[in-house]
Amino acid sequence: MNPYLITGPAQIGINGGRTSGHMIYKILEAHGGALQPDVHLFFQNTGKEREETLVFIDQIGKRWKVNIVWMEWCREYGQPDDAPWYRLVDFVTASRNGEPFTMMLEYYAAYRKAEKNLPPVLPNFSNNMCTAYLKVKIGEKHMRALGYTEWDCVVGIRHDEPKRFHRMMAANDRGGTRWDNICLSYTAGVTKEDVGAFWAAQPLDLGMHSDSGNCDLCCKKNAGKLIKTIIDDPSRVIWWSATEERFGQVFRQDRADYNTMGWSAEQRSRQTTLISNISQKTLTAFVAISLKSPFRLPHHLRFQMLFVKNSAIAAYIFFNFLHSKKVRRKLHIAWAKIIEVRIYPMNEYTLRKWPSVIIPYISSVNFGIIEC
């Protein structure tokens, strides 16, 4: 039996990624190129999806001749019960500056203040309210508006994403919702490689690296990916930084805020320019680091590295080396972490200033330079 055959009523979510796009193609293929009348395809726009994502979804609808219902959050706290929770939009009218996201955060902040006398919060790993409100809730509201009381929710999860799949199945077991999650691509055994091969043969594609993600600076991404994205387009950080400042909260407690990451991206962008334009004088940078032991052993772990390259590049490579999880595991220094490294034109003074930007787990850093 074809795993992509669906018995309605059902809601299919497209987030603008390659996996969900591949799943939709297979569903259409299994049903002769058209969805059943009681199977509905939704895209819930947050206003922070990348333009490539919006174009991709629009092209899927047009090229495959499938109706995709675009919707956005529009609810304000305190409105009458019959006030709308969402509005229908299209590619042209969809928000692109975070308006639905901001409106939802204002709603949630007002709710917490009025009902619980609590301060605002922002989405985080323990409170994934951006998905819960901007995606799930308005999707549910639309299905209810169509007259359904129960339905299946079709989610694009591959076979090589077992943790996500089992979370969905656990949610089904807990109950409490009007729908059951079904993961057709997981059942079909589809992997990331399968999805990549499929889109390589298609006349359209998402047009960006998978590391970029659909949400332009999603707080779930690691800091390295975010900073790289900010370097490519510094304007992306403005909304995220302003939102943290406006609500007096941060998206993540375990790392720098968006304003700091924006600053870091700016510095790294300047460093790239500096390294490419630095003088041709070759230096040898000698780096010796003594690291504190987390087990309070009676000795310090010491190691040395020698680079025969331009000193700026050498030091840059060294600190990226220390960032490597594999290296840290081998050296038993998983607790060591670099917060920020600035690269300036190299001389002995600037090299010796660098220990001030390294967290206290490193007990001493000594640099020596020798002209070649």
N, C-alpha and C positions, 0 to 999 in steps of 0.2 A: 504493500500500500504506500502511496506517495505521502511522505511525512508532511508535505506542505498543503495538503487538503484540509480546509477549515470548515467546521460546522458552526454556523452563526447562532446567536448573535456574537459578534466579536469586534474588538477594537485593536487595530494594529498601530503601534507607535513607530514613527520614523524620527530619529534624532538627527539625521543628516550625516551619519557615519556610513562607511562602506559596508559594514556588516548588516545593518538594517536595510540598506539599499539592495544588497544581494538577496536578503530574505524576501523582500517585496517582489523582486523579479521572479523568484522561485514560486511564490504564492500565485502570482499572475499566470505563470507558465502552467501550474497545476490546475488552474481554473479556466483554461482556454483564453487567457489574456484579459480577463475582466473579473473584478471582485463580485461576490454575491451581494444582493441588495441589503442584507443585514450584516455585512462586514464593512467596517468603516476605517479609513486610514487618516490618522491625525498627525499634525505637527504643531507642537505647543512652543511658540517662540518666546524666549525670555528677554529678547532685546540685547543679549550679549553673545549670541551666536555669531561666528565669523561670517563675513560676506560670502566666502567660498561655500559655506554650508548652505546658505540661503539659495545661492545659484544652483547648487547641486540638487536640492530638493525640488526647486522649480523645474529644472531640466528633466528630472525623473518623471514628474507629473505630465509634462508636455510630450516627451519622447515615447513614454510607455502608455500614454492616454489613460491615465488613472487619476481619479479625483482625490486630491489631498486637501483635507480641511485644515486651514491655517487658523490658529487661535492664539490669543494673548490674554493674560490676566488684566482685569480692569476694576477690581473690587476695592472699595474704600471702607475702612472700619466705621460702623455706625450707620451705614446705609440701610434702608428698609429691606426686609427679608426677600422681597421680590426683585430687588435690584440685581442686575446681571453680574456674574462672577468673571465673565470673559467676553471678549469681542472677537468676531470673525474678521480676519485680514487676508491679504494675499502677498505675493512677492513684492509688489510695489508699495503697499501700505504698511507692511510689517515694520515694527519699531527696530531701530538699529543703534540706539544710544542708551540701552538699559532701562527704558521707561517702565515696562511691565515689572522688571526686577525691583526697581526702586519703589513702585507702588505697592508691591507685595511686602517689602520690608517695612514700609510705613504702616501698612495694615497690621502686620504682626507686632510691631512696636506698640501701636495704639492698643491692640488687644491685650498685650502683656501688662501694660500700664493700667488699663481700666479694669481688667478682670482679676489680675494677680498682684498688682502693685509691684511689678518687677521691671528692671531696666531692659532695654532692647538687646537682642542677640543677633548675630549674623550666622549664616549657614556654616556648618563645620561637620567634622566626621561623626559626631554624636547627634547632631540635629541637622539632618539633610533636608531642611525646609524648602530650599530652592526647588528640588525635585518634587517634594511632597505637595507644594502649593502650585508652582508654575507649570508643572507637568501633570502629575497624577490627579490633583483635585479638579482642575478645569476639564481634564479629559473625562473624569467621572460625571461632572456637571453636564457635559454635552451629551454623553450617552443617556443620562437621565432625561434630558430635554427631548431626546429622540424617542422616549417612551420605554426604554429598557429598564428592567429591574435587576437582571443578572446577565452576565456576559463573560466571555473569555478575553483576556488581555494578552495579545501576542507581542513578545519581547524578543529583540534580536540579540541573543547570547549564543556564542559559538561553543563547540565541543571542547575547545582548549581553554574555556573559562569556567571550570567546574565550581569554583567558589561562588561566583555570581549565580550560577544555576541553582546551587543548593540553597542559597539565600532566598531565591524566588520560591523554591519548593517549601522551604520552612515557613514562608509567609502564607502559602496556601494552607499549610497544616494549622497555622494559628487561626485562620479564618478572620471574621470581622469585617470583610469587605464584600462588595457585590460582585466581584469578579475572581476568577482563578487565572494565575499566570501560566502561560504555555510558551515554551521555548523551542520553536520548530527547527532552528538551525542547530541547536544542541542535539536534538533527537536525530537529525540527519547526519550528524558526525562532521559538520563543517568546521574547518580550521582557518586560522588567519591566512595560511598559504593558499587555501582554496579561494578565499575571498579576493586575495591579491591577484591570483591568476584570472579570476572572472573579470575583474575590472580592467586588467591589462588588455583584454580582448574586446572591450566595449569602446564605443566612440565617445563616451563621456566618462569623467572621473571626478573625484572630489577636488582635486587640484591643490592639495596641500599634504604635508607629511602627517602621518598618524599621531606623532608626538604633539602636534599643535592642538589637537582636540577641537571639538565643535564650539564649546564655550571658550571665549578667547583667552581668559586668564583664570580658569577654574581653580578654586582654592585646593582641590584635591590633587592637583599636579605638584610634582616636586619643584623646589625652588630653582634648580638649575634650568629646567624647561621653561619656567615662567620668565626668568631673567633673559634667556635666549630670545623668547618671544617679544619681550619689551625692547630688547636691542633692535630687533627687526622693525618694530613699530612702537616707539615710545608713547604715542597717544593712547594706546590700549590701557595703560596703567592709571590714567586719570580718573576714570569712573570708580575703579576699585579702591584707589587711595582716598578719593573724596568720600566714598561710602563709609569707609572705616572712620574717617574723621567726623563725618556727620552724625553717626550713631554712637560714637565714643567706644567702639568695640573693634576687635580684629577678627578676621576670618580664621586665623590659625594662631593658637597660643604657643605652639612649639617651634616657631621660626619668626623671622623678621616680618614686619608689616609690609604692605604694598608700597608705601612711600619709601621705605628703606630699600626694598628690592628695585624700585625705580631708580634710586640714587646709585645702587650697585651696578645696574645695567648701564647707566650713563658712564660710570667710571670704567667699566670693562670695555665699553665702546671706545673710549679715549685711549685705553691701553692698547687695543688692537691697532689703532692708528699710530700710536707711539712706537710699538714694536716694528711696524712696517717701515717707519721712517727713521729708526734709531741709527746712529753713526755706525760705520763699518768696522770700527775698532773691536777686535775680538777679545773677550775677557774670559778667564776661568773663574767660576763662582764656586767656592767651597762652602758647604753648608753642614754644620754639625748641630744636631738637636738632641736634647736630653728630655725624655718624656717621663712624667710621673707615673708610677704604677698604681692602678686602681685597687690592688690588693695590699698596698702598703708594704711591699717587700723591701728588704734592707738594701736594695740596689736599684739603680735607674737603668732603664733600657736606653742604650745609646746606639746610634748608627750614623754613618756618614755617607754623603753622596758627593760625587765629583762630576762637574759638567765642563766640557770644553766647547763652549758655544758663547754666543753673545749673552752677557750676564742677565739681561732682562728676560730673554727667552728661557735661559737655564732655570732661573728662579721660578718662572711661570710654570714650567714643566714640573719642577719639584713639588710645588704646592698642589698641582693636579694629581701628582703621584700619591701624595698623602691622602687625597680625597678618595682614592681607590679602595673600595670595600675589600677586595681580594688582598691587597697589600696590608691593610689594617688587620685583617684576620690572621695573616701569616705572621705579622709582627706582634700580635696580641695587643693592639692599640686601638681597639674598636671604639674606645671612648674619646679618642683624639679627634678633634673637629676644627676646621679652619672657618672662621666667621667671614673674614674679608681680607683680601690681599690687594694692595695697590702697587702698580708698577710705575716707577718714575725713571728718568735717566739715571743710570747706575753710577754710584760712587760709594765709597766706604761709609759715608755718613748716612745716606738713605738706606743702605742695606742694614745698618745697625739699628735703624728706627723701626724696622719691621716687627720685632717681637711685640710691640704695643698693640698690634692688630690680631694677635693670636690669643685664644682663650687660655685661662690659667692652667689648663691641664698640661701645658708645655712649660717646663720649669726653666729652661734656658735655650736660647738660640744664638749661635755665634756664626758670623759670616766673615769670610776673608776673600779678597779679590786680588788677582795677579794679572797684570797686563801681559799679553802674549806678543 
